[in-house]
Amino acid sequence: MPTSYHTDTQLERTRRLNQLLKELPDVCSDYFLSIEQITGPLTRLSYAYDLKLFFEYLSSELSKFNGKEIRTFTTDDLNQITKQDIERYARYLSYYVKNEVDEASEESVVSREYVNHEYGIKRKYASLRGFFKYLFSEGLVSGNVASLVPLPKLHERAIIRLDIDEVARILDVAETGQDLPKTYQTYHRVTSKRDVALLSLFLGTGIRISECVGLNIDDFDFEQNAFVVTRKGGKEVILYFSDEVAEALKAYYQERREIETLSGHENAFFLSIQRRRISQRAVENMVKKYSAIAAPLKKKISPHKLRSTFGTNLYRETGDIYLVADVLGHSDVNTTRKHYAAMAEDHRRLAAEKTVLRDG
């Protein structure tokens, strides 16, 4: 059974989806019901945000809808949408401004600017395609205009990873606090063992940040150097870690057992300074803080980049793409192959360089 943390997370996402559906046309509820068995709560929530943004575009940017309230859109309205309307949507996504209630005051309205790059635009188009495919298959619209617009072409992103020296450096900085700004020094004395354990776990097992923050004390078996992790969809798998990672985890756990947590967080393995389960945002900030010192030329190092670093090292050591896919929890090996194709290319180039046809 998934841990209570993961169950609570799924329930919270479902609650947010239900709240969001109250702001969308009725046909959207029917659509999400149709995909409930083949998608997870986070996927559906992302689709809902994408669809809300699309309806905001229709209402605010197209004169034929003239500020129509999103909730009141009907399938007759959707039948009026043209291929050109959807093509213009990409331009809108590149830059738009929304008036929102200021979270600080909870009253005043502020204007916020939003920008989507090609990956963000592609994802929102993919959400739109799924929605129009449903409408067309149910006979609710006369044509699937979204399918007529090609998905944006993506440019390959450079895959950023830490090299061997940078891995050692980031662990050293987390352990000693060397070169950290003075504002971090006080907190570092309290969190150093935890931070080394977190970084070691990312770099030594390649788990996702969502999997990491959900870990409980009883998920670990230090005799076997193993732990249970709840993957996407609630599937539980056992992963193993090295003696070096075990040493970092045990050092933190000794400290962790002495902490009296807030109610409801007694079983959480990684804690925040506030004695509650650590959040994803806190972990992201921690990685950013240490990587800025350990690898200053590599911008935006995140927990996912540490995951990529692990995958890279594992592939270098084994050359087994299927093993890498299994350990990383990729459901499709092609996802893994895409990320590590450049390394395979390096191997083939090295093989060619080692082939000598004539001496001298």
N, C-alpha and C positions, 0 to 999 in steps of 0.2 A: 504493500500500500504506500502511496506517496506520503511524504511527511506533512505535518499540519501546515508548515510554512508554504509548501507548494500548493496545497489545497486552498489555503487562505488567499494566496496570490491569484489562483484561477478564479475563485469566487469574486474577488475584487474586480478583476478584469471583466467578468460577466456582468457585475453590477454597473460598471462604467458603460458597458455596451448597451445595457437596457436603458440607462439614462440618456445615452446619445440617440437611441432609436426614437425616443419621444420627440426629438427635434427634427427627425427626418420623415419623409413621406411614408405612408402606410405600406407601400409596395416594398420598401426596404426591409421591413420586418419579415415579410414573406421570403425575401431573398436570403436573409441571414438564417432563417429557419431551414431553407433548402440546403445550405452548406454546413450546417451544424455538425453533421456526422463525419465530415471529411476535413475539417479545419479545427485548430485550437482556438481558445479564447483570445490569445494575443493577436493571432492573424485576423480574426473577425473584428477585433477592436481597431486594428490598423485600417482595415477596409472601411469601417464605419467613418473614421476620421477623414479618409480619402474621399468618400462619397459626400460627406458634409461639405468639404471644400469645393467639390464639383458643383453642388447645388448653390453654394454661395456665389460661385462664378456665374452660373446661369442667371441668378437673381440680380446681381449687381452689374454685370458686364453686358448682358444681352437685352437690347431694347424691347424685344418681343415679350419678355417676361417682366420688365419694368418694376423691379423691386419686389417681385412676388414673394410672399412668405414661404420659406422652405418647406414647412410642414404641409402646405396646401398644394404642392405639386402633384399632378395626376399623370397617369399613363398617356393621356391625350397631350399633355405638355411635353412629355418625353418623346412622343412621336414627331414633334416639331423640330427636334434637334437634328442638325445637319452635320455632314462630314466637316464642313468648314468651321462650324461651332467648336467641334472637338479639336480641330487643328489649332484654332486660336487659343484653346485652353493651355497648350504648351507655353505660349508666350505669356499668358497670365501667370502660370506657375513659376516662371523665371523670376518674377518680381511682383509682389502684391502687398497691399497694406490693409490691415484689419483693425477695426476699432474694438478694443477689449476693455473689460473692467479691470482696473488696476488692483492687483492682488494685495498690495500693501494697504490701500485705503478701503478696498472693497466697494468703493462708490464711484470715484472719478473714472472717466473713460479715457484711455490713452490709445494712441495710434502706434501700431507695431509693424515693422517692415519684415517681410519674409522672402527668402530666396531659396529656390530649389535648383540644384545642379542636375546633370543628366541622369544620375542614378535615382535621385528622388523623383524626377519627372517620369522615368520609366516605371517605377513602382506604382505611382498614382495612375498611370495609363493602364497598367495591368489590372489594377483594382476595377477601373471603369470597364474594361473589356469583360471581366467576369460578370459584372452587373448587367451589362447589355446582352451578353450571351444568355443569361437567365431570362431577361425580359422577352427576348426573341423566341426562345424555346418554349416559353409559356404562352406565346401568341399575344403578348401584351403590347408589343410594338411591331410595326410592319416590316422593319429591317434592322439589321445589326450594324448601325453606322460606325460604332466604335471599332469594329473589325476592319473597316476600310482605311483606318489611319495606322500606319506602321509605327511600331515602338521606336523610340529614339535610339539612334546608334550610340553605343557606349565606347568610350576610349579606354583602353586598358590602364588600370591603375598600377602604379609601382607598388609592389608588396614590401612593406616596411617591416623589418625584423631586427632584433638585436643580434649582433655577432657575439662570439664567445667572450671576448674581452669586456663587452658591454654588459653581458649577463653577470659576470663576476663583479663588475663595478656597481651595478644597481643593487646587488645583494650586500656589498660592502657598505654602500652609503646607507642602506636601510638598517644595517647592524650598528654602525658607528655614529651615524648622524653627521659625518664629516662633510663640510661645505654647505650644510643646510643653513638657510637664513636664520637669524637669531629668533625670529618669531615662531619658528618650528621647533626649536631646541627643547623647550619645556615639554611639549607634547611628545616629542620623540622619546624621551626617557620612559614615558608610560607605554608607548605603542611599539617600540622597536622589535620586541620578540614577535608580536602579532604581525607586524608588517613583513618581517623576514619569512614568517610561516606562510603568509598569503602569497608573496612573490615566489617562494619556492614551490608552492603548490601549482601556481599557474605555469611556471617554467618547467616543472617536473612532471606534470600530468596533462597539461593542455585543456583543462576544464573551462567551461564557459563561466562568465561572471555570475549569471543567474544561478548556475549550479553551485558555485562557490558560496555565495551568501546564504544559500538554503541549507548548507551543511549543519548537521546536528552532532552533538557529542557522541551519541550512540551509533553514528554512521561509521565510526572509525574502529578498526581492529589493528592495534599497533603490533600485535604478535605476528600478524600476517603481512604487515605493511600494506594494508588494503583499506578501502573505504567504499561505501555505497553512494552513488550519485544518481539523482533523479534527472533524467534527460527530458528533452522536449516530448510532450505528449504524456508525461507521467511515467515513462518506462524507467525502471531502476536497473542499473548495471554496477558491477564491481570493478573498480580500477585499482591499480597497484602503484606504489611509489617507492623510490629508491631509499637507501639508508640515509643519504644526505638530506633528502626531504623529510624523512622520518625524524631526524635529529632536530630540525627546525620546528616541526609540528609538536614534538614532545616538549621542547623548551617552552613554547607558548602555552601548551596545555597545562603544564605545572603552574604557570601564572594564572591561567584562566580559571582553574579550580578554586582559587582563592577569592574570586570576584563574586559578590552578591548581586545578581542581576535584577532588573526590574521584572515585575510579574508578567508572565507570558513569554519570557525570553530565557528561561532556565536551561533549556536544552540546546540553545544556539551555540555553535562552536566559536565562530568569530564575532566578537562584540565590539561595539563602538565605545568611545569614551563615556558616553551616556549610559553604559551598561545595558544596552539593548542590542538586538541583532544588527550587525553592520549592514548598511544600505549599499546598493550598487553605486550610487553617486559618491559615497565616501571612499569606496575602493577605487573608483576611477580617478578621484582626486589624489589618492595616495600614490598610485602608479605614475600619474603625471608629475607629481612632486619629485619623486626619486629619479625618474627618467630624464627630467630636465637637467639634472646634474650628471647622471651616468652617460647619457647619449644626447648632448645638447644640439647636435646637428640633425637629429632625427625628430621631427616635430610630430606632435599628436600621438605619442606612444600611449596605448591603451591596454587594458587587460586582453582585448582581442589580439593585439599585436604580440603580447607575450604568448598567447595560444599559438599564433603563427610561428613564433620562434621555436616552441616545442615541436610543432609539426615538422618544421624544417630540419631540426636536429635529428629527429627520429627517422626521417626519410633519408638523410645523409648516412646515418648509421646502418640502416637496414635495406634501403632501396625498395622497400615493400609498400606500395601505395595503398594496398588493401588493408594492411596493418594500420597505417596512419589513419585511414578512413574510419576503421573500427574504433580505435582509441579516441579519436576526436568526436565520434558520434555522428558522422556524416551518413545520412540515409542513402545518398547516391555517391558512388566513388568518383563520378565525373566532377562533382563539386571539389573533391580533394585534388583530382588531377589538374583542374584548372588553376589551383593555387600553387601547385608545385611543378607545373610543366616546365617552367624556366630552369629549374634544377636538373630535370631530366635532359633538357637541351644541353646544359653544361656537361653532363656526363657523356653525351654522345659526341660533343666537340672534343672532349678530352680523349675519347677513344680514337678519334681520327688523328689527333696530334701524336698519339703514341704509336701509330702505325707507320713504320719506316720501310720504304720500298728500296732505297739504295743507301748504302753507307757512304759517308763522305760527301 
